Amino acid sequence: MKKKKDRKIKFEQKRKLKKIMIAIISFIITICVLYNVLFLINTTISQKDYFHVCGISFFRVKTDLMENDLHKNDFVIVKEVTNSELQVGDIIAYEMNDQIRINKIVDKKDGYTTKFNQNYYPDIEKITMNEIIGKKIVSIPFLGIILDILQSKIISILVLLFLMFIFWYNTYTHTKRKERERKKKKSDLQKQVNL
């Protein structure tokens, strides 16, 4: 009797753990799917290679050239700003020659002159307000790696395969449950007939 009760407790614990694990995995998958769908829609509509919604854009710092202010793999959130909101010393993201750069403003005369922290001289090219994506609001260390993972095509394919597996697994368990219920009803009816 005690062994049976212990087995039932262990079974319930495993079932609860399984539900928790499925909830965590489902949450992660949902975030991945939502981000990928929004990223795809956003980049298709805006014709840009980065996520841009309501004046907010997200980037990953790919180099150590901004070492004192930003570190490699930092997640940077930038916000669209007007010309009057930009000051010398602000860190901005801008697009130049089909590349996104994150630099510091060192001069505002005749456009904007920027430079990386690790460069002794300012950048040669001057940028205009039209090339500026936005000003840094916040940076979060190492979270840029997650952004890079979310945007990778391999992760998108794995998420899609995992969703297909979950759909198949739920269909399979639902079918098995219905079959067990049908067999139980059939055996209950036979027991009633035999009485």
TIFITI-558234 format. One line per 3 residues: number of its first residue (from 1); their letters; for each residue x, y, z of C-alpha. Coordinates in steps of 0.001 Angstrom, whole numbers, plus 500000, padded with zeros to 6 digits. Last residue first. Layout:
// TIFITI-558234
NUM	A	X:Y:Z ~ ...
***
This chain:
// TIFITI-558234
195	LNV	475944:492775:486861 ~ 477562:491611:483611 ~ 475914:494460:481680
192	QKQ	477276:497024:484139 ~ 480758:495567:483866 ~ 480517:495559:480071
189	LDS	479459:499228:480109 ~ 482413:500122:482346 ~ 484753:498231:479982
186	KKK	483426:500195:476980 ~ 483647:503486:478838 ~ 487236:502694:479801
183	KRE	488103:501732:476211 ~ 486637:505006:474894 ~ 488472:507027:477541
180	REK	491731:505259:476680 ~ 491220:505980:472959 ~ 490432:509630:473651
177	RKT	493624:509936:475707 ~ 495668:508268:472961 ~ 494286:510653:470324
174	HTY	495005:513688:472527 ~ 498529:512414:473218 ~ 499222:512016:469464
171	TNY	497756:515416:468542 ~ 499774:517086:471297 ~ 502954:515305:470122
168	WFI	502356:516254:466463 ~ 501792:519921:467355 ~ 504826:519901:469648
165	FML	506944:518348:466856 ~ 505766:520967:464359 ~ 506605:523691:466862
162	FLL	510072:522184:467340 ~ 510641:522125:463599 ~ 509626:525803:463322
159	VLI	511845:526737:466260 ~ 514761:524863:464681 ~ 514203:526675:461360
156	SII	514099:530086:463057 ~ 517183:529187:465113 ~ 519049:528318:461908
153	KSQ	517939:531586:460269 ~ 519638:533668:462948 ~ 517798:536720:464283
150	LID	517030:535239:467695 ~ 520648:534127:468124 ~ 521997:537617:467346
147	LII	519539:539188:469775 ~ 520563:536625:472408 ~ 524233:537518:471879
144	GLF	523324:541195:472241 ~ 522237:540452:475802 ~ 525925:540361:476801
141	PIS	525770:543685:478692 ~ 522582:545763:478407 ~ 522816:549164:476747
138	VIK	520372:552014:477180 ~ 519025:555044:475384 ~ 521566:555285:472572
135	KGI	520652:557953:470015 ~ 518974:557122:466742 ~ 519094:555957:463158
132	IEN	521327:558776:461925 ~ 521840:558836:458157 ~ 519243:561555:457523
129	MTI	520830:563774:460222 ~ 524000:563961:458160 ~ 527287:562141:458550
126	KEI	530825:563355:458050 ~ 533363:560871:456745 ~ 536915:560994:458058
123	DPY	536135:559382:461395 ~ 537741:561150:464369 ~ 541421:560420:465153
120	YNQ	542829:558386:468069 ~ 540473:555478:467458 ~ 539613:553229:470424
117	NFK	536655:555344:471534 ~ 535160:555158:468035 ~ 534666:558467:466308
114	TTY	531963:560757:465029 ~ 531721:564019:463108 ~ 528202:565268:462551
111	GDK	526989:567724:459957 ~ 528632:571068:459185 ~ 529749:571600:462786
108	KDV	528439:569073:465314 ~ 531715:567571:466617 ~ 532757:564537:468693
105	IKN	529617:562406:468364 ~ 530276:558872:469670 ~ 529959:555836:467446
102	IRI	527651:552908:466677 ~ 527863:551901:463053 ~ 525339:550100:460877
99	QDN	526669:549223:457449 ~ 525091:549807:454028 ~ 527757:552419:453167
96	MEY	526901:554425:456306 ~ 523947:553806:458594 ~ 523884:555464:461991
93	AII	523722:554522:465639 ~ 524508:557293:468100 ~ 526470:557749:471311
90	DGV	526173:561286:472620 ~ 529431:563091:473507 ~ 528635:566246:471511
87	QLE	524899:566759:471745 ~ 521864:565494:469845 ~ 518369:566533:470951
84	SNT	518275:569606:468680 ~ 518751:567470:465550 ~ 515741:565342:466408
81	VEK	515860:561887:467940 ~ 514986:558327:467011 ~ 515654:555970:469919
78	VIV	518468:553466:470319 ~ 518528:550235:472310 ~ 521918:548562:472535
75	FDN	522504:544920:473469 ~ 526167:544511:474395 ~ 528033:541764:472525
72	KHL	531382:543646:472527 ~ 531467:546388:475117 ~ 530029:549881:475133
69	DNE	531152:553124:476769 ~ 534866:552647:477499 ~ 535335:549914:474862
66	MLD	533671:551597:471858 ~ 536022:549811:469405 ~ 535472:546426:471096
63	TKV	533486:545054:468162 ~ 530066:543570:467314 ~ 527798:545741:469455
60	RFF	524347:544238:469015 ~ 521494:546446:467860 ~ 517873:547235:468626
57	SIG	515774:550068:467198 ~ 513074:552312:468700 ~ 511196:554954:466682
54	CVH	507882:553134:466932 ~ 509400:549849:465730 ~ 512766:549264:464030
51	FYD	514464:545844:463901 ~ 517452:545916:461592 ~ 518193:545108:457976
48	KQS	515912:547818:456604 ~ 513300:547598:453834 ~ 510753:549102:456260
45	ITT	507949:546705:455319 ~ 510046:543574:454844 ~ 512330:544341:457801
42	NIL	509352:544871:460096 ~ 507398:541824:458928 ~ 510427:539541:459269
39	FLV	511463:541011:462626 ~ 507890:540785:463947 ~ 507645:537134:462858
36	NYL	511095:536336:464259 ~ 510383:538102:467559 ~ 507018:536413:467993
33	VCI	508433:532976:467156 ~ 511405:533331:469492 ~ 509261:534676:472355
30	TII	506751:531853:471853 ~ 509558:529269:471791 ~ 510940:530581:475077
27	FSI	507485:530559:476698 ~ 506707:527080:475355 ~ 510017:525780:476715
24	IAI	509228:527211:480151 ~ 505637:525870:480131 ~ 506790:522433:478906
21	MIK	509368:522290:481702 ~ 506760:523260:484305 ~ 504287:520662:483006
18	KLK	506990:517959:483046 ~ 507938:518884:486601 ~ 504286:518611:487644
15	RKQ	503963:515196:485958 ~ 507197:513973:487518 ~ 505942:515057:490947
12	EFK	502573:513355:490350 ~ 504299:510103:489325 ~ 506557:510280:492373
9	IKR	503504:510727:494624 ~ 501696:507804:492915 ~ 504750:505601:493258
6	DKK	504983:506464:496968 ~ 501265:505605:497426 ~ 501729:502245:495697
3	KKM	504784:501530:497802 ~ 502802:502393:500957 ~ 500000:500000:500000
***
